[in-house]
Amino acid sequence: MPDRLPDHAPESAPKVFVQVPEWTWLQVDSDIGAASLAAGGQARGFARVQMEAWKKLVASKAETDFTPWFSNYWTQQWLTARAAWYKLNLPDDEELVVTRLAAYLQTQYRERVLAPVAKEIDPAAVRAQATEYYIQRLRVALQPIPLLHGVPPDQFDRRLREIPAIELAPPPAHNASLYQIVHAEPLDSLPAYLALLAQARKAAGEAGAGLSETAISPVARRVSEKLLERLAISGGSSAISALVGGVAASVISLGAASVGVILYESTREATDSVLRESLAAGTDEIWHSLMEDPASSVMAGIDYLSDQIEKCCPRTFAQPVEPAMPPEELPLPEEPASQPETIDGGASEENVDDDELSGFQTVD
């Protein structure tokens, strides 16, 4: 007859708490910082490749769409009239004239260049992708650390919960620990992560580096300044006289327009050259903001998280060593045996060859 089964399952062995030495935790923190650094480098490389492609698309779209529109004769006439109108109404505020003209050009540049390019590569999307890529690589890099140092998984998780990865409260939901960041599935379900991306997106808009409706981009400002410089040189006589004369005076005859077009085309190459320089310089400023600015760049999420981790987990460059046991006492060596006396020249008497002595004669 088979043995009777026990009434209840055997009790599991009590969990043993492992005391992790302080120097081990120092090395664990250092490895967490190193993992963040490595993940950040990979994510930045990903973002740079995307933004290099974005920059080429912006230059191409500006050349094929914005430049032909801007350098068109009738566009120039309209812009000159608009600039002259601003100057008549604001004769003592050159900066405001530039800003108002730049706002108009901003709308055109956004609709003709930035918005079409964003359908293929959107810097805001690149920012989110790069941040998510950084977190994915960090998650992988953290996995071997507890095993490498013999730290129990529950204690390692507790250490990750102690590291504030995002601190954007209030509200409290805009704070998140490193544990929450690397374990959130999906990442978009974490309010603190969404708040981090929103903060960077707002900063980019304020810097004029995105599809902002209000902030003036460097491109629009530079182009408007060049346009006003040209208006100041020419005196803006045709545009101003048209504005002063009213609507009727602004009707240009076909013959006058033909002459104006011919004269304009003769200087169009120089105008296009100045425009391209302004567009290139303005695009470089946007590029710098999108790549280098710690608050508004596509690296902003990466920079924020890595800085938070670095503050809590500074990397050590010296390997911690466990205190060694004091050395055992060793017996002193015995007194060395006396050496045979030596003759002149340093050789001992017993080592002198008899043949060598045979060459000497004794003297009575």
SEZADO-320881 format. One record per residue (C-alpha): residue number from 1; chain; x, y, z; residue in three letters. Coordinates in pm, whole numbers, plus 50000, padded with zeros to 5 digits. Layout:
<torvos>
+-----+------+-------+-------+-------+------+
! pos ! unit !  east ! north !    up ! code !
+-----+------+-------+-------+-------+------+
! NUM !    A !     X !     Y !     Z !  Ala !
...
+-----+------+-------+-------+-------+------+
</torvos>
This chain:
<torvos>
+-----+------+-------+-------+-------+------+
! pos ! unit !  east ! north !    up ! code !
+-----+------+-------+-------+-------+------+
!   1 !    A ! 50000 ! 50000 ! 50000 !  Met !
!   2 !    A ! 50154 ! 50339 ! 49898 !  Pro !
!   3 !    A ! 50266 ! 50579 ! 50162 !  Asp !
!   4 !    A ! 50011 ! 50839 ! 50260 !  Arg !
!   5 !    A ! 50068 ! 51184 ! 50104 !  Leu !
!   6 !    A ! 50141 ! 51464 ! 50347 !  Pro !
!   7 !    A ! 49849 ! 51689 ! 50437 !  Asp !
!   8 !    A ! 50035 ! 52002 ! 50322 !  His !
!   9 !    A ! 50335 ! 52091 ! 50111 !  Ala !
!  10 !    A ! 50669 ! 52101 ! 50289 !  Pro !
!  11 !    A ! 50771 ! 52446 ! 50401 !  Glu !
!  12 !    A ! 51033 ! 52615 ! 50187 !  Ser !
!  13 !    A ! 51363 ! 52702 ! 50341 !  Ala !
!  14 !    A ! 51369 ! 53051 ! 50492 !  Pro !
!  15 !    A ! 51514 ! 53319 ! 50265 !  Lys !
!  16 !    A ! 51868 ! 53410 ! 50364 !  Val !
!  17 !    A ! 51955 ! 53778 ! 50356 !  Phe !
!  18 !    A ! 52287 ! 53843 ! 50184 !  Val !
!  19 !    A ! 52487 ! 54130 ! 50327 !  Gln !
!  20 !    A ! 52648 ! 54311 ! 50034 !  Val !
!  21 !    A ! 52968 ! 54499 ! 50132 !  Pro !
!  22 !    A ! 52972 ! 54874 ! 50081 !  Glu !
!  23 !    A ! 53263 ! 54857 ! 49840 !  Trp !
!  24 !    A ! 53060 ! 54622 ! 49620 !  Thr !
!  25 !    A ! 52777 ! 54876 ! 49603 !  Trp !
!  26 !    A ! 53028 ! 55140 ! 49499 !  Leu !
!  27 !    A ! 53135 ! 54922 ! 49210 !  Gln !
!  28 !    A ! 52772 ! 54844 ! 49121 !  Val !
!  29 !    A ! 52695 ! 55218 ! 49106 !  Asp !
!  30 !    A ! 53003 ! 55273 ! 48893 !  Ser !
!  31 !    A ! 52889 ! 55004 ! 48650 !  Asp !
!  32 !    A ! 52541 ! 55159 ! 48632 !  Ile !
!  33 !    A ! 52702 ! 55491 ! 48540 !  Gly !
!  34 !    A ! 52921 ! 55321 ! 48280 !  Ala !
!  35 !    A ! 52617 ! 55141 ! 48134 !  Ala !
!  36 !    A ! 52439 ! 55477 ! 48102 !  Ser !
!  37 !    A ! 52740 ! 55629 ! 47931 !  Leu !
!  38 !    A ! 52762 ! 55344 ! 47679 !  Ala !
!  39 !    A ! 52388 ! 55351 ! 47608 !  Ala !
!  40 !    A ! 52401 ! 55728 ! 47561 !  Gly !
!  41 !    A ! 52680 ! 55699 ! 47305 !  Gly !
!  42 !    A ! 52481 ! 55447 ! 47100 !  Gln !
!  43 !    A ! 52163 ! 55656 ! 47115 !  Ala !
!  44 !    A ! 52345 ! 55975 ! 47018 !  Arg !
!  45 !    A ! 52492 ! 55799 ! 46716 !  Gly !
!  46 !    A ! 52142 ! 55691 ! 46612 !  Phe !
!  47 !    A ! 52007 ! 56047 ! 46649 !  Ala !
!  48 !    A ! 52298 ! 56203 ! 46459 !  Arg !
!  49 !    A ! 52243 ! 55978 ! 46157 !  Val !
!  50 !    A ! 51874 ! 56074 ! 46150 !  Gln !
!  51 !    A ! 51945 ! 56445 ! 46182 !  Met !
!  52 !    A ! 52216 ! 56442 ! 45916 !  Glu !
!  53 !    A ! 51949 ! 56313 ! 45677 !  Ala !
!  54 !    A ! 51706 ! 56581 ! 45805 !  Trp !
!  55 !    A ! 51958 ! 56858 ! 45736 !  Lys !
!  56 !    A ! 52009 ! 56740 ! 45378 !  Lys !
!  57 !    A ! 51633 ! 56729 ! 45319 !  Leu !
!  58 !    A ! 51592 ! 57083 ! 45457 !  Val !
!  59 !    A ! 51867 ! 57217 ! 45229 !  Ala !
!  60 !    A ! 51717 ! 57041 ! 44928 !  Ser !
!  61 !    A ! 51362 ! 57160 ! 44997 !  Lys !
!  62 !    A ! 51477 ! 57518 ! 45055 !  Ala !
!  63 !    A ! 51662 ! 57514 ! 44723 !  Glu !
!  64 !    A ! 51371 ! 57373 ! 44521 !  Thr !
!  65 !    A ! 51080 ! 57552 ! 44687 !  Asp !
!  66 !    A ! 51159 ! 57842 ! 44921 !  Phe !
!  67 !    A ! 51439 ! 58003 ! 44718 !  Thr !
!  68 !    A ! 51242 ! 58018 ! 44387 !  Pro !
!  69 !    A ! 50939 ! 58159 ! 44571 !  Trp !
!  70 !    A ! 51141 ! 58419 ! 44763 !  Phe !
!  71 !    A ! 51352 ! 58536 ! 44467 !  Ser !
!  72 !    A ! 51053 ! 58570 ! 44234 !  Asn !
!  73 !    A ! 51010 ! 58931 ! 44118 !  Tyr !
!  74 !    A ! 50651 ! 58962 ! 44235 !  Trp !
!  75 !    A ! 50731 ! 58809 ! 44572 !  Thr !
!  76 !    A ! 51008 ! 59064 ! 44616 !  Gln !
!  77 !    A ! 50772 ! 59347 ! 44528 !  Gln !
!  78 !    A ! 50519 ! 59220 ! 44781 !  Trp !
!  79 !    A ! 50781 ! 59173 ! 45054 !  Leu !
!  80 !    A ! 50930 ! 59516 ! 44988 !  Thr !
!  81 !    A ! 50585 ! 59676 ! 45012 !  Ala !
!  82 !    A ! 50517 ! 59488 ! 45334 !  Arg !
!  83 !    A ! 50851 ! 59593 ! 45481 !  Ala !
!  84 !    A ! 50792 ! 59953 ! 45379 !  Ala !
!  85 !    A ! 50450 ! 59948 ! 45542 !  Trp !
!  86 !    A ! 50604 ! 59820 ! 45866 !  Tyr !
!  87 !    A ! 50869 ! 60094 ! 45854 !  Lys !
!  88 !    A ! 50607 ! 60366 ! 45798 !  Leu !
!  89 !    A ! 50408 ! 60250 ! 46097 !  Asn !
!  90 !    A ! 50711 ! 60181 ! 46317 !  Leu !
!  91 !    A ! 50976 ! 60433 ! 46212 !  Pro !
!  92 !    A ! 51165 ! 60421 ! 46543 !  Asp !
!  93 !    A ! 51150 ! 60048 ! 46614 !  Asp !
!  94 !    A ! 51374 ! 59863 ! 46370 !  Glu !
!  95 !    A ! 51374 ! 59546 ! 46583 !  Glu !
!  96 !    A ! 50995 ! 59519 ! 46578 !  Leu !
!  97 !    A ! 50994 ! 59571 ! 46201 !  Val !
!  98 !    A ! 51238 ! 59282 ! 46164 !  Val !
!  99 !    A ! 51028 ! 59064 ! 46395 !  Thr !
! 100 !    A ! 50701 ! 59132 ! 46210 !  Arg !
! 101 !    A ! 50855 ! 59068 ! 45872 !  Leu !
! 102 !    A ! 51029 ! 58757 ! 46005 !  Ala !
! 103 !    A ! 50697 ! 58624 ! 46138 !  Ala !
! 104 !    A ! 50555 ! 58637 ! 45785 !  Tyr !
! 105 !    A ! 50863 ! 58467 ! 45640 !  Leu !
! 106 !    A ! 50850 ! 58213 ! 45922 !  Gln !
! 107 !    A ! 50504 ! 58103 ! 45808 !  Thr !
! 108 !    A ! 50625 ! 58064 ! 45451 !  Gln !
! 109 !    A ! 50941 ! 57878 ! 45551 !  Tyr !
! 110 !    A ! 50747 ! 57645 ! 45777 !  Arg !
! 111 !    A ! 50486 ! 57564 ! 45513 !  Glu !
! 112 !    A ! 50732 ! 57529 ! 45224 !  Arg !
! 113 !    A ! 51028 ! 57361 ! 45396 !  Val !
! 114 !    A ! 50995 ! 57241 ! 45755 !  Leu !
! 115 !    A ! 50646 ! 57088 ! 45740 !  Ala !
! 116 !    A ! 50710 ! 56881 ! 45423 !  Pro !
! 117 !    A ! 51045 ! 56759 ! 45560 !  Val !
! 118 !    A ! 50882 ! 56668 ! 45893 !  Ala !
! 119 !    A ! 50658 ! 56422 ! 45708 !  Lys !
! 120 !    A ! 50973 ! 56222 ! 45635 !  Glu !
! 121 !    A ! 51194 ! 56305 ! 45937 !  Ile !
! 122 !    A ! 51044 ! 56494 ! 46232 !  Asp !
! 123 !    A ! 51298 ! 56615 ! 46493 !  Pro !
! 124 !    A ! 51036 ! 56568 ! 46767 !  Ala !
! 125 !    A ! 50996 ! 56205 ! 46661 !  Ala !
! 126 !    A ! 51374 ! 56160 ! 46646 !  Val !
! 127 !    A ! 51397 ! 56295 ! 47002 !  Arg !
! 128 !    A ! 51145 ! 56038 ! 47126 !  Ala !
! 129 !    A ! 51307 ! 55754 ! 46928 !  Gln !
! 130 !    A ! 51657 ! 55839 ! 47051 !  Ala !
! 131 !    A ! 51540 ! 55857 ! 47414 !  Thr !
! 132 !    A ! 51361 ! 55524 ! 47384 !  Glu !
! 133 !    A ! 51665 ! 55370 ! 47215 !  Tyr !
! 134 !    A ! 51883 ! 55491 ! 47503 !  Tyr !
! 135 !    A ! 51650 ! 55330 ! 47759 !  Ile !
! 136 !    A ! 51643 ! 55002 ! 47564 !  Gln !
! 137 !    A ! 52023 ! 54984 ! 47549 !  Arg !
! 138 !    A ! 52049 ! 55079 ! 47917 !  Leu !
! 139 !    A ! 51804 ! 54803 ! 48011 !  Arg !
! 140 !    A ! 52022 ! 54545 ! 47834 !  Val !
! 141 !    A ! 52345 ! 54681 ! 47985 !  Ala !
! 142 !    A ! 52206 ! 54667 ! 48342 !  Leu !
! 143 !    A ! 52107 ! 54299 ! 48330 !  Gln !
! 144 !    A ! 52450 ! 54137 ! 48395 !  Pro !
! 145 !    A ! 52556 ! 54377 ! 48674 !  Ile !
! 146 !    A ! 52399 ! 54196 ! 48975 !  Pro !
! 147 !    A ! 52534 ! 53859 ! 48862 !  Leu !
! 148 !    A ! 52878 ! 54007 ! 48799 !  Leu !
! 149 !    A ! 52905 ! 54132 ! 49158 !  His !
! 150 !    A ! 52705 ! 53861 ! 49334 !  Gly !
! 151 !    A ! 52423 ! 54098 ! 49433 !  Val !
! 152 !    A ! 52079 ! 53938 ! 49486 !  Pro !
! 153 !    A ! 51828 ! 54055 ! 49220 !  Pro !
! 154 !    A ! 51584 ! 54196 ! 49478 !  Asp !
! 155 !    A ! 51856 ! 54410 ! 49634 !  Gln !
! 156 !    A ! 51970 ! 54531 ! 49290 !  Phe !
! 157 !    A ! 51610 ! 54625 ! 49203 !  Asp !
! 158 !    A ! 51583 ! 54813 ! 49531 !  Arg !
! 159 !    A ! 51896 ! 55008 ! 49439 !  Arg !
! 160 !    A ! 51743 ! 55099 ! 49100 !  Leu !
! 161 !    A ! 51430 ! 55223 ! 49279 !  Arg !
! 162 !    A ! 51648 ! 55459 ! 49485 !  Glu !
! 163 !    A ! 51784 ! 55636 ! 49174 !  Ile !
! 164 !    A ! 51557 ! 55927 ! 49067 !  Pro !
! 165 !    A ! 51574 ! 55915 ! 48686 !  Ala !
! 166 !    A ! 51307 ! 56183 ! 48626 !  Ile !
! 167 !    A ! 51221 ! 56464 ! 48868 !  Glu !
! 168 !    A ! 50962 ! 56691 ! 48706 !  Leu !
! 169 !    A ! 50696 ! 56705 ! 48981 !  Ala !
! 170 !    A ! 50445 ! 56846 ! 49046 !  Pro !
! 171 !    A ! 50241 ! 56641 ! 48995 !  Pro !
! 172 !    A ! 50406 ! 56342 ! 49168 !  Pro !
! 173 !    A ! 50338 ! 56122 ! 48863 !  Ala !
! 174 !    A ! 50603 ! 56325 ! 48678 !  His !
! 175 !    A ! 50871 ! 56167 ! 48895 !  Asn !
! 176 !    A ! 51009 ! 55822 ! 48812 !  Ala !
! 177 !    A ! 51289 ! 55599 ! 48938 !  Ser !
! 178 !    A ! 51542 ! 55425 ! 48718 !  Leu !
! 179 !    A ! 51364 ! 55097 ! 48795 !  Tyr !
! 180 !    A ! 51037 ! 55237 ! 48658 !  Gln !
! 181 !    A ! 51208 ! 55369 ! 48346 !  Ile !
! 182 !    A ! 51376 ! 55042 ! 48247 !  Val !
! 183 !    A ! 51074 ! 54824 ! 48337 !  His !
! 184 !    A ! 50791 ! 55032 ! 48186 !  Ala !
! 185 !    A ! 50608 ! 54844 ! 47911 !  Glu !
! 186 !    A ! 50519 ! 55027 ! 47698 !  Pro !
! 187 !    A ! 50735 ! 55326 ! 47778 !  Leu !
! 188 !    A ! 50460 ! 55568 ! 47672 !  Asp !
! 189 !    A ! 50248 ! 55440 ! 47963 !  Ser !
! 190 !    A ! 50479 ! 55619 ! 48209 !  Leu !
! 191 !    A ! 50356 ! 55979 ! 48273 !  Pro !
! 192 !    A ! 50702 ! 56097 ! 48379 !  Ala !
! 193 !    A ! 50848 ! 55986 ! 48046 !  Tyr !
! 194 !    A ! 50580 ! 56176 ! 47852 !  Leu !
! 195 !    A ! 50645 ! 56484 ! 48068 !  Ala !
! 196 !    A ! 51016 ! 56464 ! 47987 !  Leu !
! 197 !    A ! 50948 ! 56460 ! 47611 !  Leu !
! 198 !    A ! 50695 ! 56744 ! 47644 !  Ala !
! 199 !    A ! 50951 ! 56957 ! 47828 !  Gln !
! 200 !    A ! 51208 ! 56910 ! 47551 !  Ala !
! 201 !    A ! 50949 ! 56975 ! 47280 !  Arg !
! 202 !    A ! 50845 ! 57302 ! 47447 !  Lys !
! 203 !    A ! 51208 ! 57414 ! 47477 !  Ala !
! 204 !    A ! 51266 ! 57340 ! 47107 !  Ala !
! 205 !    A ! 50960 ! 57547 ! 47014 !  Gly !
! 206 !    A ! 51079 ! 57841 ! 47224 !  Glu !
! 207 !    A ! 51418 ! 57824 ! 47054 !  Ala !
! 208 !    A ! 51254 ! 57838 ! 46710 !  Gly !
! 209 !    A ! 51403 ! 57499 ! 46621 !  Ala !
! 210 !    A ! 51075 ! 57322 ! 46553 !  Gly !
! 211 !    A ! 50742 ! 57381 ! 46380 !  Leu !
! 212 !    A ! 50658 ! 57660 ! 46621 !  Ser !
! 213 !    A ! 50367 ! 57889 ! 46540 !  Glu !
! 214 !    A ! 50503 ! 58173 ! 46753 !  Thr !
! 215 !    A ! 50882 ! 58154 ! 46795 !  Ala !
! 216 !    A ! 51083 ! 58313 ! 46515 !  Ile !
! 217 !    A ! 51337 ! 58077 ! 46361 !  Ser !
! 218 !    A ! 51692 ! 58193 ! 46287 !  Pro !
! 219 !    A ! 51625 ! 58142 ! 45915 !  Val !
! 220 !    A ! 51329 ! 58383 ! 45904 !  Ala !
! 221 !    A ! 51509 ! 58644 ! 46113 !  Arg !
! 222 !    A ! 51824 ! 58640 ! 45901 !  Arg !
! 223 !    A ! 51632 ! 58663 ! 45573 !  Val !
! 224 !    A ! 51416 ! 58951 ! 45699 !  Ser !
! 225 !    A ! 51724 ! 59141 ! 45815 !  Glu !
! 226 !    A ! 51883 ! 59104 ! 45471 !  Lys !
! 227 !    A ! 51562 ! 59219 ! 45305 !  Leu !
! 228 !    A ! 51547 ! 59532 ! 45522 !  Leu !
! 229 !    A ! 51914 ! 59606 ! 45451 !  Glu !
! 230 !    A ! 51839 ! 59601 ! 45082 !  Arg !
! 231 !    A ! 51532 ! 59822 ! 45133 !  Leu !
! 232 !    A ! 51745 ! 60073 ! 45323 !  Ala !
! 233 !    A ! 52003 ! 60080 ! 45042 !  Ile !
! 234 !    A ! 51744 ! 60128 ! 44768 !  Ser !
! 235 !    A ! 51541 ! 60366 ! 44980 !  Gly !
! 236 !    A ! 51232 ! 60157 ! 44911 !  Gly !
! 237 !    A ! 51109 ! 60440 ! 44683 !  Ser !
! 238 !    A ! 50882 ! 60235 ! 44459 !  Ser !
! 239 !    A ! 50713 ! 60050 ! 44742 !  Ala !
! 240 !    A ! 50670 ! 60356 ! 44964 !  Ile !
! 241 !    A ! 50532 ! 60573 ! 44685 !  Ser !
! 242 !    A ! 50284 ! 60301 ! 44601 !  Ala !
! 243 !    A ! 50173 ! 60280 ! 44963 !  Leu !
! 244 !    A ! 50145 ! 60657 ! 45002 !  Val !
! 245 !    A ! 49957 ! 60691 ! 44677 !  Gly !
! 246 !    A ! 49691 ! 60447 ! 44782 !  Gly !
! 247 !    A ! 49547 ! 60150 ! 44599 !  Val !
! 248 !    A ! 49520 ! 60323 ! 44264 !  Ala !
! 249 !    A ! 49885 ! 60420 ! 44265 !  Ala !
! 250 !    A ! 49986 ! 60064 ! 44342 !  Ser !
! 251 !    A ! 49855 ! 59937 ! 44009 !  Val !
! 252 !    A ! 50167 ! 59891 ! 43801 !  Ile !
! 253 !    A ! 50139 ! 59915 ! 43426 !  Ser !
! 254 !    A ! 50239 ! 59618 ! 43217 !  Leu !
! 255 !    A ! 50520 ! 59810 ! 43051 !  Gly !
! 256 !    A ! 50667 ! 59926 ! 43383 !  Ala !
! 257 !    A ! 50637 ! 59577 ! 43523 !  Ala !
! 258 !    A ! 50819 ! 59433 ! 43223 !  Ser !
! 259 !    A ! 51104 ! 59677 ! 43269 !  Val !
! 260 !    A ! 51114 ! 59597 ! 43643 !  Gly !
! 261 !    A ! 51129 ! 59224 ! 43575 !  Val !
! 262 !    A ! 51414 ! 59270 ! 43328 !  Ile !
! 263 !    A ! 51610 ! 59485 ! 43570 !  Leu !
! 264 !    A ! 51542 ! 59247 ! 43856 !  Tyr !
! 265 !    A ! 51650 ! 58940 ! 43661 !  Glu !
! 266 !    A ! 51985 ! 59109 ! 43598 !  Ser !
! 267 !    A ! 52050 ! 59114 ! 43972 !  Thr !
! 268 !    A ! 51869 ! 58793 ! 44063 !  Arg !
! 269 !    A ! 52183 ! 58582 ! 44080 !  Glu !
! 270 !    A ! 52327 ! 58810 ! 44348 !  Ala !
! 271 !    A ! 51996 ! 58807 ! 44535 !  Thr !
! 272 !    A ! 51983 ! 58427 ! 44528 !  Asp !
! 273 !    A ! 52342 ! 58408 ! 44652 !  Ser !
! 274 !    A ! 52265 ! 58631 ! 44952 !  Val !
! 275 !    A ! 51951 ! 58430 ! 45023 !  Leu !
! 276 !    A ! 52138 ! 58099 ! 45016 !  Arg !
! 277 !    A ! 52396 ! 58235 ! 45257 !  Glu !
! 278 !    A ! 52122 ! 58350 ! 45493 !  Ser !
! 279 !    A ! 51938 ! 58017 ! 45466 !  Leu !
! 280 !    A ! 52259 ! 57821 ! 45528 !  Ala !
! 281 !    A ! 52351 ! 58032 ! 45831 !  Ala !
! 282 !    A ! 51998 ! 58010 ! 45973 !  Gly !
! 283 !    A ! 51980 ! 57636 ! 45913 !  Thr !
! 284 !    A ! 52313 ! 57594 ! 46093 !  Asp !
! 285 !    A ! 52168 ! 57777 ! 46394 !  Glu !
! 286 !    A ! 51864 ! 57547 ! 46394 !  Ile !
! 287 !    A ! 52097 ! 57248 ! 46356 !  Trp !
! 288 !    A ! 52305 ! 57362 ! 46654 !  His !
! 289 !    A ! 51990 ! 57400 ! 46865 !  Ser !
! 290 !    A ! 51859 ! 57058 ! 46760 !  Leu !
! 291 !    A ! 52192 ! 56882 ! 46818 !  Met !
! 292 !    A ! 52377 ! 57065 ! 47094 !  Glu !
! 293 !    A ! 52136 ! 57258 ! 47317 !  Asp !
! 294 !    A ! 52092 ! 57052 ! 47637 !  Pro !
! 295 !    A ! 51728 ! 57164 ! 47676 !  Ala !
! 296 !    A ! 51591 ! 57159 ! 47320 !  Ser !
! 297 !    A ! 51806 ! 56918 ! 47118 !  Ser !
! 298 !    A ! 51704 ! 56574 ! 46999 !  Val !
! 299 !    A ! 51949 ! 56452 ! 47268 !  Met !
! 300 !    A ! 51763 ! 56638 ! 47545 !  Ala !
! 301 !    A ! 51596 ! 56327 ! 47688 !  Gly !
! 302 !    A ! 51923 ! 56132 ! 47678 !  Ile !
! 303 !    A ! 52118 ! 56416 ! 47839 !  Asp !
! 304 !    A ! 51862 ! 56460 ! 48116 !  Tyr !
! 305 !    A ! 51844 ! 56091 ! 48209 !  Leu !
! 306 !    A ! 52219 ! 56033 ! 48190 !  Ser !
! 307 !    A ! 52287 ! 56341 ! 48406 !  Asp !
! 308 !    A ! 52039 ! 56216 ! 48667 !  Gln !
! 309 !    A ! 52207 ! 55875 ! 48675 !  Ile !
! 310 !    A ! 52556 ! 56023 ! 48684 !  Glu !
! 311 !    A ! 52466 ! 56230 ! 48992 !  Lys !
! 312 !    A ! 52363 ! 55916 ! 49183 !  Cys !
! 313 !    A ! 52609 ! 55672 ! 49030 !  Cys !
! 314 !    A ! 52945 ! 55840 ! 48970 !  Pro !
! 315 !    A ! 53189 ! 55619 ! 48789 !  Arg !
! 316 !    A ! 53503 ! 55520 ! 48977 !  Thr !
! 317 !    A ! 53828 ! 55484 ! 48787 !  Phe !
! 318 !    A ! 54006 ! 55275 ! 49053 !  Ala !
! 319 !    A ! 53897 ! 54920 ! 49121 !  Gln !
! 320 !    A ! 53783 ! 54887 ! 49484 !  Pro !
! 321 !    A ! 53977 ! 54620 ! 49672 !  Val !
! 322 !    A ! 53864 ! 54419 ! 49969 !  Glu !
! 323 !    A ! 54071 ! 54482 ! 50281 !  Pro !
! 324 !    A ! 54342 ! 54217 ! 50296 !  Ala !
! 325 !    A ! 54417 ! 54000 ! 50603 !  Met !
! 326 !    A ! 54735 ! 54092 ! 50792 !  Pro !
! 327 !    A ! 55030 ! 53879 ! 50673 !  Pro !
! 328 !    A ! 55139 ! 53582 ! 50881 !  Glu !
! 329 !    A ! 55457 ! 53615 ! 51083 !  Glu !
! 330 !    A ! 55754 ! 53457 ! 50910 !  Leu !
! 331 !    A ! 56065 ! 53325 ! 51095 !  Pro !
! 332 !    A ! 56379 ! 53527 ! 51051 !  Leu !
! 333 !    A ! 56643 ! 53360 ! 50831 !  Pro !
! 334 !    A ! 56938 ! 53191 ! 51004 !  Glu !
! 335 !    A ! 57274 ! 53367 ! 51027 !  Glu !
! 336 !    A ! 57457 ! 53321 ! 50699 !  Pro !
! 337 !    A ! 57760 ! 53091 ! 50705 !  Ala !
! 338 !    A ! 58098 ! 53265 ! 50722 !  Ser !
! 339 !    A ! 58260 ! 53312 ! 50384 !  Gln !
! 340 !    A ! 58618 ! 53202 ! 50321 !  Pro !
! 341 !    A ! 58880 ! 53472 ! 50329 !  Glu !
! 342 !    A ! 58978 ! 53613 ! 49996 !  Thr !
! 343 !    A ! 59315 ! 53703 ! 49865 !  Ile !
! 344 !    A ! 59392 ! 54020 ! 49680 !  Asp !
! 345 !    A ! 59175 ! 54040 ! 49371 !  Gly !
! 346 !    A ! 58862 ! 53908 ! 49545 !  Gly !
! 347 !    A ! 58902 ! 53532 ! 49479 !  Ala !
! 348 !    A ! 58899 ! 53288 ! 49767 !  Ser !
! 349 !    A ! 59210 ! 53090 ! 49843 !  Glu !
! 350 !    A ! 59046 ! 52752 ! 49782 !  Glu !
! 351 !    A ! 58932 ! 52859 ! 49437 !  Asn !
! 352 !    A ! 59274 ! 52964 ! 49310 !  Val !
! 353 !    A ! 59396 ! 52718 ! 49050 !  Asp !
! 354 !    A ! 59720 ! 52533 ! 49131 !  Asp !
! 355 !    A ! 59842 ! 52597 ! 48780 !  Asp !
! 356 !    A ! 59814 ! 52968 ! 48843 !  Glu !
! 357 !    A ! 60026 ! 52930 ! 49157 !  Leu !
! 358 !    A ! 60290 ! 52729 ! 48973 !  Ser !
! 359 !    A ! 60387 ! 53039 ! 48784 !  Gly !
! 360 !    A ! 60508 ! 53205 ! 49100 !  Phe !
! 361 !    A ! 60847 ! 53127 ! 49258 !  Gln !
! 362 !    A ! 60902 ! 53148 ! 49626 !  Thr !
! 363 !    A ! 61164 ! 53381 ! 49751 !  Val !
! 364 !    A ! 61392 ! 53256 ! 50028 !  Asp !
+-----+------+-------+-------+-------+------+
</torvos>
